[in-house]
Structures are given as structure tokens and as C-alpha cells.
Amino acid sequence: MHPSRPDLSRCSSAIRSSIRAVRDVIALLRLNYDRALARNGMPGTPEAEPRAAGSRG
């Protein structure tokens, strides 16, 4: 398949690359959030009581 406008092919490639990068960042944020939630519980619930400094639980 060839681009309809060859002068724009690099631009669309950069946009696709940027979209993939944003999706990767969102996936990492979700992973970190899920890990923190599993470790600390949902904020505002009894399971989420503050821990001593330096405690890994």
C-alpha cells in the first residue's frame, strides 16, 4: 500500500508511533495503580490504614 500523499507519510508514521507510546504509558500507569491498590488497599477504606514509615507490609 502506498500513501496518497508521499510528503505526509512520515507525519502519519510519527502520529501512529505517538499513539502507541501514549498507550504504553497508560498501560504502565494502570499496572502501577493496580500494584499500589493490591499493596495498600482502596483509599478511604479500613484496609488502607497508614503504615509505619519504611514498612513494606
CHARMM-style PDB file with segment names, atoms N, HN, CA, C and O in Angstrom:
ATOM      1  N   MET     1       0.844  -1.179   0.000  1.00  0.00      PROA
ATOM      2  CA  MET     1       0.000   0.000   0.000  1.00  0.00      PROA
ATOM      3  C   MET     1       0.889   1.242   0.000  1.00  0.00      PROA
ATOM      4  O   MET     1       1.883   1.293   0.725  1.00  0.00      PROA
ATOM      5  N   HSD     2       0.550   2.213  -0.784  1.00  0.00      PROA
ATOM      6  HN  HSD     2      -0.257   2.173  -1.373  1.00  0.00      PROA
ATOM      7  CA  HSD     2       1.340   3.437  -0.842  1.00  0.00      PROA
ATOM      8  C   HSD     2       0.501   4.608  -0.345  1.00  0.00      PROA
ATOM      9  O   HSD     2      -0.720   4.627  -0.497  1.00  0.00      PROA
ATOM     10  N   PRO     3       1.179   5.582   0.251  1.00  0.00      PROA
ATOM     11  CA  PRO     3       0.424   6.731   0.758  1.00  0.00      PROA
ATOM     12  C   PRO     3      -0.140   7.570  -0.374  1.00  0.00      PROA
ATOM     13  O   PRO     3       0.482   7.685  -1.430  1.00  0.00      PROA
ATOM     14  N   SER     4      -1.295   8.148  -0.169  1.00  0.00      PROA
ATOM     15  HN  SER     4      -1.800   8.054   0.689  1.00  0.00      PROA
ATOM     16  CA  SER     4      -1.879   9.009  -1.191  1.00  0.00      PROA
ATOM     17  C   SER     4      -1.096  10.305  -1.320  1.00  0.00      PROA
ATOM     18  O   SER     4      -1.088  10.940  -2.375  1.00  0.00      PROA
ATOM     19  N   ARG     5      -0.437  10.690  -0.232  1.00  0.00      PROA
ATOM     20  HN  ARG     5      -0.444  10.175   0.625  1.00  0.00      PROA
ATOM     21  CA  ARG     5       0.414  11.882  -0.262  1.00  0.00      PROA
ATOM     22  C   ARG     5       1.766  11.516   0.318  1.00  0.00      PROA
ATOM     23  O   ARG     5       1.930  11.537   1.538  1.00  0.00      PROA
ATOM     24  N   PRO     6       2.731  11.184  -0.508  1.00  0.00      PROA
ATOM     25  CA  PRO     6       4.054  10.750  -0.021  1.00  0.00      PROA
ATOM     26  C   PRO     6       4.709  11.729   0.950  1.00  0.00      PROA
ATOM     27  O   PRO     6       5.453  11.311   1.837  1.00  0.00      PROA
ATOM     28  N   ASP     7       4.443  13.013   0.797  1.00  0.00      PROA
ATOM     29  HN  ASP     7       3.838  13.353   0.077  1.00  0.00      PROA
ATOM     30  CA  ASP     7       5.047  14.001   1.680  1.00  0.00      PROA
ATOM     31  C   ASP     7       4.478  13.922   3.103  1.00  0.00      PROA
ATOM     32  O   ASP     7       5.072  14.484   4.023  1.00  0.00      PROA
ATOM     33  N   LEU     8       3.357  13.249   3.304  1.00  0.00      PROA
ATOM     34  HN  LEU     8       2.874  12.793   2.557  1.00  0.00      PROA
ATOM     35  CA  LEU     8       2.745  13.140   4.622  1.00  0.00      PROA
ATOM     36  C   LEU     8       2.982  11.785   5.277  1.00  0.00      PROA
ATOM     37  O   LEU     8       2.559  11.579   6.414  1.00  0.00      PROA
ATOM     38  N   SER     9       3.641  10.862   4.599  1.00  0.00      PROA
ATOM     39  HN  SER     9       3.985  11.029   3.675  1.00  0.00      PROA
ATOM     40  CA  SER     9       3.795   9.517   5.152  1.00  0.00      PROA
ATOM     41  C   SER     9       4.587   9.518   6.456  1.00  0.00      PROA
ATOM     42  O   SER     9       4.276   8.750   7.367  1.00  0.00      PROA
ATOM     43  N   ARG    10       5.604  10.370   6.557  1.00  0.00      PROA
ATOM     44  HN  ARG    10       5.856  10.993   5.817  1.00  0.00      PROA
ATOM     45  CA  ARG    10       6.382  10.430   7.789  1.00  0.00      PROA
ATOM     46  C   ARG    10       5.560  10.982   8.941  1.00  0.00      PROA
ATOM     47  O   ARG    10       5.684  10.530  10.079  1.00  0.00      PROA
ATOM     48  N   CYS    11       4.738  11.940   8.643  1.00  0.00      PROA
ATOM     49  HN  CYS    11       4.637  12.308   7.719  1.00  0.00      PROA
ATOM     50  CA  CYS    11       3.892  12.550   9.668  1.00  0.00      PROA
ATOM     51  C   CYS    11       2.920  11.514  10.228  1.00  0.00      PROA
ATOM     52  O   CYS    11       2.769  11.412  11.445  1.00  0.00      PROA
ATOM     53  N   SER    12       2.267  10.755   9.373  1.00  0.00      PROA
ATOM     54  HN  SER    12       2.389  10.838   8.384  1.00  0.00      PROA
ATOM     55  CA  SER    12       1.313   9.761   9.861  1.00  0.00      PROA
ATOM     56  C   SER    12       2.021   8.659  10.631  1.00  0.00      PROA
ATOM     57  O   SER    12       1.474   8.117  11.591  1.00  0.00      PROA
ATOM     58  N   SER    13       3.233   8.327  10.213  1.00  0.00      PROA
ATOM     59  HN  SER    13       3.677   8.767   9.432  1.00  0.00      PROA
ATOM     60  CA  SER    13       4.009   7.331  10.940  1.00  0.00      PROA
ATOM     61  C   SER    13       4.347   7.834  12.338  1.00  0.00      PROA
ATOM     62  O   SER    13       4.283   7.074  13.304  1.00  0.00      PROA
ATOM     63  N   ALA    14       4.704   9.102  12.449  1.00  0.00      PROA
ATOM     64  HN  ALA    14       4.756   9.719  11.664  1.00  0.00      PROA
ATOM     65  CA  ALA    14       5.027   9.690  13.747  1.00  0.00      PROA
ATOM     66  C   ALA    14       3.788   9.723  14.643  1.00  0.00      PROA
ATOM     67  O   ALA    14       3.879   9.490  15.849  1.00  0.00      PROA
ATOM     68  N   ILE    15       2.642  10.011  14.049  1.00  0.00      PROA
ATOM     69  HN  ILE    15       2.569  10.200  13.070  1.00  0.00      PROA
ATOM     70  CA  ILE    15       1.398  10.033  14.827  1.00  0.00      PROA
ATOM     71  C   ILE    15       1.077   8.642  15.345  1.00  0.00      PROA
ATOM     72  O   ILE    15       0.720   8.486  16.512  1.00  0.00      PROA
ATOM     73  N   ARG    16       1.197   7.624  14.492  1.00  0.00      PROA
ATOM     74  HN  ARG    16       1.486   7.750  13.544  1.00  0.00      PROA
ATOM     75  CA  ARG    16       0.937   6.251  14.927  1.00  0.00      PROA
ATOM     76  C   ARG    16       1.903   5.863  16.038  1.00  0.00      PROA
ATOM     77  O   ARG    16       1.512   5.212  17.007  1.00  0.00      PROA
ATOM     78  N   SER    17       3.162   6.260  15.900  1.00  0.00      PROA
ATOM     79  HN  SER    17       3.480   6.789  15.113  1.00  0.00      PROA
ATOM     80  CA  SER    17       4.169   5.966  16.913  1.00  0.00      PROA
ATOM     81  C   SER    17       3.823   6.664  18.223  1.00  0.00      PROA
ATOM     82  O   SER    17       3.966   6.076  19.295  1.00  0.00      PROA
ATOM     83  N   SER    18       3.369   7.911  18.145  1.00  0.00      PROA
ATOM     84  HN  SER    18       3.253   8.389  17.274  1.00  0.00      PROA
ATOM     85  CA  SER    18       2.987   8.667  19.334  1.00  0.00      PROA
ATOM     86  C   SER    18       1.788   8.023  20.028  1.00  0.00      PROA
ATOM     87  O   SER    18       1.747   7.949  21.256  1.00  0.00      PROA
ATOM     88  N   ILE    19       0.824   7.563  19.254  1.00  0.00      PROA
ATOM     89  HN  ILE    19       0.858   7.623  18.256  1.00  0.00      PROA
ATOM     90  CA  ILE    19      -0.354   6.916  19.829  1.00  0.00      PROA
ATOM     91  C   ILE    19       0.060   5.646  20.554  1.00  0.00      PROA
ATOM     92  O   ILE    19      -0.436   5.364  21.645  1.00  0.00      PROA
ATOM     93  N   ARG    20       0.963   4.878  19.961  1.00  0.00      PROA
ATOM     94  HN  ARG    20       1.366   5.106  19.075  1.00  0.00      PROA
ATOM     95  CA  ARG    20       1.458   3.663  20.629  1.00  0.00      PROA
ATOM     96  C   ARG    20       2.173   4.014  21.921  1.00  0.00      PROA
ATOM     97  O   ARG    20       2.011   3.325  22.929  1.00  0.00      PROA
ATOM     98  N   ALA    21       2.964   5.081  21.900  1.00  0.00      PROA
ATOM     99  HN  ALA    21       3.096   5.640  21.081  1.00  0.00      PROA
ATOM    100  CA  ALA    21       3.698   5.494  23.096  1.00  0.00      PROA
ATOM    101  C   ALA    21       2.726   5.902  24.203  1.00  0.00      PROA
ATOM    102  O   ALA    21       2.932   5.551  25.364  1.00  0.00      PROA
ATOM    103  N   VAL    22       1.686   6.629  23.859  1.00  0.00      PROA
ATOM    104  HN  VAL    22       1.519   6.914  22.916  1.00  0.00      PROA
ATOM    105  CA  VAL    22       0.687   7.042  24.848  1.00  0.00      PROA
ATOM    106  C   VAL    22      -0.009   5.816  25.429  1.00  0.00      PROA
ATOM    107  O   VAL    22      -0.229   5.743  26.638  1.00  0.00      PROA
ATOM    108  N   ARG    23      -0.354   4.861  24.583  1.00  0.00      PROA
ATOM    109  HN  ARG    23      -0.175   4.921  23.601  1.00  0.00      PROA
ATOM    110  CA  ARG    23      -0.994   3.638  25.067  1.00  0.00      PROA
ATOM    111  C   ARG    23      -0.066   2.866  25.994  1.00  0.00      PROA
ATOM    112  O   ARG    23      -0.515   2.304  26.993  1.00  0.00      PROA
ATOM    113  N   ASP    24       1.218   2.833  25.674  1.00  0.00      PROA
ATOM    114  HN  ASP    24       1.583   3.289  24.862  1.00  0.00      PROA
ATOM    115  CA  ASP    24       2.194   2.153  26.545  1.00  0.00      PROA
ATOM    116  C   ASP    24       2.283   2.836  27.908  1.00  0.00      PROA
ATOM    117  O   ASP    24       2.346   2.164  28.937  1.00  0.00      PROA
ATOM    118  N   VAL    25       2.287   4.158  27.916  1.00  0.00      PROA
ATOM    119  HN  VAL    25       2.235   4.703  27.080  1.00  0.00      PROA
ATOM    120  CA  VAL    25       2.355   4.894  29.169  1.00  0.00      PROA
ATOM    121  C   VAL    25       1.106   4.635  30.008  1.00  0.00      PROA
ATOM    122  O   VAL    25       1.201   4.435  31.219  1.00  0.00      PROA
ATOM    123  N   ILE    26      -0.060   4.639  29.372  1.00  0.00      PROA
ATOM    124  HN  ILE    26      -0.137   4.802  28.388  1.00  0.00      PROA
ATOM    125  CA  ILE    26      -1.305   4.368  30.091  1.00  0.00      PROA
ATOM    126  C   ILE    26      -1.278   2.963  30.677  1.00  0.00      PROA
ATOM    127  O   ILE    26      -1.719   2.759  31.808  1.00  0.00      PROA
ATOM    128  N   ALA    27      -0.770   1.999  29.929  1.00  0.00      PROA
ATOM    129  HN  ALA    27      -0.412   2.165  29.011  1.00  0.00      PROA
ATOM    130  CA  ALA    27      -0.676   0.624  30.429  1.00  0.00      PROA
ATOM    131  C   ALA    27       0.239   0.553  31.652  1.00  0.00      PROA
ATOM    132  O   ALA    27      -0.063  -0.155  32.612  1.00  0.00      PROA
ATOM    133  N   LEU    28       1.351   1.281  31.619  1.00  0.00      PROA
ATOM    134  HN  LEU    28       1.596   1.856  30.839  1.00  0.00      PROA
ATOM    135  CA  LEU    28       2.257   1.302  32.773  1.00  0.00      PROA
ATOM    136  C   LEU    28       1.606   1.966  33.990  1.00  0.00      PROA
ATOM    137  O   LEU    28       1.762   1.496  35.117  1.00  0.00      PROA
ATOM    138  N   LEU    29       0.882   3.052  33.759  1.00  0.00      PROA
ATOM    139  HN  LEU    29       0.755   3.434  32.844  1.00  0.00      PROA
ATOM    140  CA  LEU    29       0.192   3.713  34.861  1.00  0.00      PROA
ATOM    141  C   LEU    29      -0.843   2.788  35.492  1.00  0.00      PROA
ATOM    142  O   LEU    29      -0.968   2.729  36.715  1.00  0.00      PROA
ATOM    143  N   ARG    30      -1.585   2.066  34.651  1.00  0.00      PROA
ATOM    144  HN  ARG    30      -1.484   2.114  33.658  1.00  0.00      PROA
ATOM    145  CA  ARG    30      -2.579   1.125  35.177  1.00  0.00      PROA
ATOM    146  C   ARG    30      -1.913   0.010  35.981  1.00  0.00      PROA
ATOM    147  O   ARG    30      -2.400  -0.376  37.044  1.00  0.00      PROA
ATOM    148  N   LEU    31      -0.806  -0.499  35.469  1.00  0.00      PROA
ATOM    149  HN  LEU    31      -0.410  -0.186  34.606  1.00  0.00      PROA
ATOM    150  CA  LEU    31      -0.084  -1.555  36.168  1.00  0.00      PROA
ATOM    151  C   LEU    31       0.388  -1.063  37.538  1.00  0.00      PROA
ATOM    152  O   LEU    31       0.213  -1.754  38.542  1.00  0.00      PROA
ATOM    153  N   ASN    32       0.982   0.119  37.576  1.00  0.00      PROA
ATOM    154  HN  ASN    32       1.124   0.680  36.761  1.00  0.00      PROA
ATOM    155  CA  ASN    32       1.451   0.672  38.843  1.00  0.00      PROA
ATOM    156  C   ASN    32       0.297   0.932  39.799  1.00  0.00      PROA
ATOM    157  O   ASN    32       0.426   0.696  41.000  1.00  0.00      PROA
ATOM    158  N   TYR    33      -0.838   1.419  39.279  1.00  0.00      PROA
ATOM    159  HN  TYR    33      -0.942   1.611  38.303  1.00  0.00      PROA
ATOM    160  CA  TYR    33      -2.004   1.658  40.122  1.00  0.00      PROA
ATOM    161  C   TYR    33      -2.508   0.342  40.703  1.00  0.00      PROA
ATOM    162  O   TYR    33      -2.794   0.265  41.898  1.00  0.00      PROA
ATOM    163  N   ASP    34      -2.618  -0.687  39.877  1.00  0.00      PROA
ATOM    164  HN  ASP    34      -2.386  -0.624  38.906  1.00  0.00      PROA
ATOM    165  CA  ASP    34      -3.086  -1.988  40.347  1.00  0.00      PROA
ATOM    166  C   ASP    34      -2.159  -2.556  41.417  1.00  0.00      PROA
ATOM    167  O   ASP    34      -2.627  -3.142  42.394  1.00  0.00      PROA
ATOM    168  N   ARG    35      -0.857  -2.389  41.243  1.00  0.00      PROA
ATOM    169  HN  ARG    35      -0.477  -1.913  40.450  1.00  0.00      PROA
ATOM    170  CA  ARG    35       0.101  -2.864  42.246  1.00  0.00      PROA
ATOM    171  C   ARG    35      -0.054  -2.104  43.558  1.00  0.00      PROA
ATOM    172  O   ARG    35      -0.049  -2.707  44.631  1.00  0.00      PROA
ATOM    173  N   ALA    36      -0.191  -0.793  43.476  1.00  0.00      PROA
ATOM    174  HN  ALA    36      -0.195  -0.303  42.604  1.00  0.00      PROA
ATOM    175  CA  ALA    36      -0.356   0.016  44.683  1.00  0.00      PROA
ATOM    176  C   ALA    36      -1.665  -0.331  45.385  1.00  0.00      PROA
ATOM    177  O   ALA    36      -1.708  -0.406  46.613  1.00  0.00      PROA
ATOM    178  N   LEU    37      -2.714  -0.540  44.628  1.00  0.00      PROA
ATOM    179  HN  LEU    37      -2.678  -0.479  43.630  1.00  0.00      PROA
ATOM    180  CA  LEU    37      -4.005  -0.907  45.192  1.00  0.00      PROA
ATOM    181  C   LEU    37      -3.929  -2.257  45.890  1.00  0.00      PROA
ATOM    182  O   LEU    37      -4.484  -2.424  46.976  1.00  0.00      PROA
ATOM    183  N   ALA    38      -3.253  -3.212  45.283  1.00  0.00      PROA
ATOM    184  HN  ALA    38      -2.802  -3.076  44.401  1.00  0.00      PROA
ATOM    185  CA  ALA    38      -3.100  -4.533  45.891  1.00  0.00      PROA
ATOM    186  C   ALA    38      -2.268  -4.443  47.171  1.00  0.00      PROA
ATOM    187  O   ALA    38      -2.526  -5.160  48.138  1.00  0.00      PROA
ATOM    188  N   ARG    39      -1.280  -3.568  47.169  1.00  0.00      PROA
ATOM    189  HN  ARG    39      -1.070  -2.986  46.384  1.00  0.00      PROA
ATOM    190  CA  ARG    39      -0.390  -3.440  48.320  1.00  0.00      PROA
ATOM    191  C   ARG    39      -1.046  -2.648  49.451  1.00  0.00      PROA
ATOM    192  O   ARG    39      -0.888  -3.005  50.619  1.00  0.00      PROA
ATOM    193  N   ASN    40      -1.782  -1.575  49.124  1.00  0.00      PROA
ATOM    194  HN  ASN    40      -1.910  -1.285  48.175  1.00  0.00      PROA
ATOM    195  CA  ASN    40      -2.268  -0.640  50.132  1.00  0.00      PROA
ATOM    196  C   ASN    40      -3.777  -0.640  50.339  1.00  0.00      PROA
ATOM    197  O   ASN    40      -4.251  -0.079  51.328  1.00  0.00      PROA
ATOM    198  N   GLY    41      -4.533  -1.236  49.459  1.00  0.00      PROA
ATOM    199  HN  GLY    41      -4.149  -1.692  48.656  1.00  0.00      PROA
ATOM    200  CA  GLY    41      -5.991  -1.196  49.542  1.00  0.00      PROA
ATOM    201  C   GLY    41      -6.548   0.086  48.949  1.00  0.00      PROA
ATOM    202  O   GLY    41      -5.806   1.009  48.612  1.00  0.00      PROA
ATOM    203  N   MET    42      -7.868   0.124  48.828  1.00  0.00      PROA
ATOM    204  HN  MET    42      -8.471  -0.625  49.101  1.00  0.00      PROA
ATOM    205  CA  MET    42      -8.547   1.296  48.276  1.00  0.00      PROA
ATOM    206  C   MET    42      -8.490   2.439  49.285  1.00  0.00      PROA
ATOM    207  O   MET    42      -8.821   2.241  50.454  1.00  0.00      PROA
ATOM    208  N   PRO    43      -8.077   3.630  48.857  1.00  0.00      PROA
ATOM    209  CA  PRO    43      -8.026   4.765  49.776  1.00  0.00      PROA
ATOM    210  C   PRO    43      -9.396   5.014  50.405  1.00  0.00      PROA
ATOM    211  O   PRO    43     -10.427   4.911  49.739  1.00  0.00      PROA
ATOM    212  N   GLY    44      -9.390   5.342  51.695  1.00  0.00      PROA
ATOM    213  HN  GLY    44      -8.553   5.425  52.236  1.00  0.00      PROA
ATOM    214  CA  GLY    44     -10.634   5.641  52.383  1.00  0.00      PROA
ATOM    215  C   GLY    44     -11.331   4.422  52.972  1.00  0.00      PROA
ATOM    216  O   GLY    44     -12.441   4.545  53.491  1.00  0.00      PROA
ATOM    217  N   THR    45     -10.707   3.249  52.904  1.00  0.00      PROA
ATOM    218  HN  THR    45      -9.806   3.150  52.483  1.00  0.00      PROA
ATOM    219  CA  THR    45     -11.280   2.039  53.483  1.00  0.00      PROA
ATOM    220  C   THR    45     -10.419   1.592  54.656  1.00  0.00      PROA
ATOM    221  O   THR    45      -9.252   1.971  54.747  1.00  0.00      PROA
ATOM    222  N   PRO    46     -10.980   0.793  55.549  1.00  0.00      PROA
ATOM    223  CA  PRO    46     -10.184   0.329  56.700  1.00  0.00      PROA
ATOM    224  C   PRO    46      -8.912  -0.431  56.296  1.00  0.00      PROA
ATOM    225  O   PRO    46      -7.915  -0.393  57.018  1.00  0.00      PROA
ATOM    226  N   GLU    47      -8.941  -1.110  55.166  1.00  0.00      PROA
ATOM    227  HN  GLU    47      -9.750  -1.141  54.579  1.00  0.00      PROA
ATOM    228  CA  GLU    47      -7.755  -1.844  54.720  1.00  0.00      PROA
ATOM    229  C   GLU    47      -6.605  -0.913  54.347  1.00  0.00      PROA
ATOM    230  O   GLU    47      -5.452  -1.340  54.274  1.00  0.00      PROA
ATOM    231  N   ALA    48      -6.917   0.344  54.114  1.00  0.00      PROA
ATOM    232  HN  ALA    48      -7.853   0.691  54.173  1.00  0.00      PROA
ATOM    233  CA  ALA    48      -5.907   1.300  53.654  1.00  0.00      PROA
ATOM    234  C   ALA    48      -5.348   2.142  54.794  1.00  0.00      PROA
ATOM    235  O   ALA    48      -4.983   3.300  54.587  1.00  0.00      PROA
ATOM    236  N   GLU    49      -5.278   1.576  55.993  1.00  0.00      PROA
ATOM    237  HN  GLU    49      -5.575   0.636  56.162  1.00  0.00      PROA
ATOM    238  CA  GLU    49      -4.727   2.304  57.132  1.00  0.00      PROA
ATOM    239  C   GLU    49      -3.264   2.645  56.880  1.00  0.00      PROA
ATOM    240  O   GLU    49      -2.538   1.851  56.282  1.00  0.00      PROA
ATOM    241  N   PRO    50      -2.828   3.808  57.326  1.00  0.00      PROA
ATOM    242  CA  PRO    50      -1.425   4.180  57.134  1.00  0.00      PROA
ATOM    243  C   PRO    50      -0.491   3.180  57.799  1.00  0.00      PROA
ATOM    244  O   PRO    50      -0.782   2.661  58.877  1.00  0.00      PROA
ATOM    245  N   ARG    51       0.599   2.926  57.163  1.00  0.00      PROA
ATOM    246  HN  ARG    51       0.836   3.348  56.288  1.00  0.00      PROA
ATOM    247  CA  ARG    51       1.607   2.002  57.722  1.00  0.00      PROA
ATOM    248  C   ARG    51       2.769   2.799  58.281  1.00  0.00      PROA
ATOM    249  O   ARG    51       2.956   3.970  57.954  1.00  0.00      PROA
ATOM    250  N   ALA    52       3.538   2.150  59.122  1.00  0.00      PROA
ATOM    251  HN  ALA    52       3.386   1.198  59.388  1.00  0.00      PROA
ATOM    252  CA  ALA    52       4.718   2.802  59.688  1.00  0.00      PROA
ATOM    253  C   ALA    52       5.695   3.148  58.581  1.00  0.00      PROA
ATOM    254  O   ALA    52       5.769   2.438  57.579  1.00  0.00      PROA
ATOM    255  N   ALA    53       6.436   4.215  58.744  1.00  0.00      PROA
ATOM    256  HN  ALA    53       6.376   4.792  59.558  1.00  0.00      PROA
ATOM    257  CA  ALA    53       7.424   4.620  57.740  1.00  0.00      PROA
ATOM    258  C   ALA    53       8.422   3.503  57.515  1.00  0.00      PROA
ATOM    259  O   ALA    53       8.936   2.911  58.465  1.00  0.00      PROA
ATOM    260  N   GLY    54       8.688   3.224  56.269  1.00  0.00      PROA
ATOM    261  HN  GLY    54       8.271   3.704  55.498  1.00  0.00      PROA
ATOM    262  CA  GLY    54       9.656   2.182  55.919  1.00  0.00      PROA
ATOM    263  C   GLY    54       9.082   0.779  55.911  1.00  0.00      PROA
ATOM    264  O   GLY    54       9.773  -0.166  55.531  1.00  0.00      PROA
ATOM    265  N   SER    55       7.828   0.623  56.326  1.00  0.00      PROA
ATOM    266  HN  SER    55       7.266   1.391  56.635  1.00  0.00      PROA
ATOM    267  CA  SER    55       7.199  -0.699  56.352  1.00  0.00      PROA
ATOM    268  C   SER    55       6.814  -1.127  54.952  1.00  0.00      PROA
ATOM    269  O   SER    55       6.287  -0.330  54.175  1.00  0.00      PROA
ATOM    270  N   ARG    56       7.070  -2.361  54.635  1.00  0.00      PROA
ATOM    271  HN  ARG    56       7.498  -3.008  55.266  1.00  0.00      PROA
ATOM    272  CA  ARG    56       6.731  -2.888  53.319  1.00  0.00      PROA
ATOM    273  C   ARG    56       5.486  -3.762  53.364  1.00  0.00      PROA
ATOM    274  O   ARG    56       5.038  -4.238  52.321  1.00  0.00      PROA
ATOM    275  N   GLY    57       4.927  -3.980  54.523  1.00  0.00      PROA
ATOM    276  HN  GLY    57       5.291  -3.593  55.370  1.00  0.00      PROA
ATOM    277  CA  GLY    57       3.676  -4.674  54.687  1.00  0.00      PROA
ATOM    278  C   GLY    57       3.736  -6.102  54.474  1.00  0.00      PROA
ATOM    279  OT1 GLY    57       2.720  -6.787  54.591  1.00  0.00      PROA
TER     280      GLY     57
END
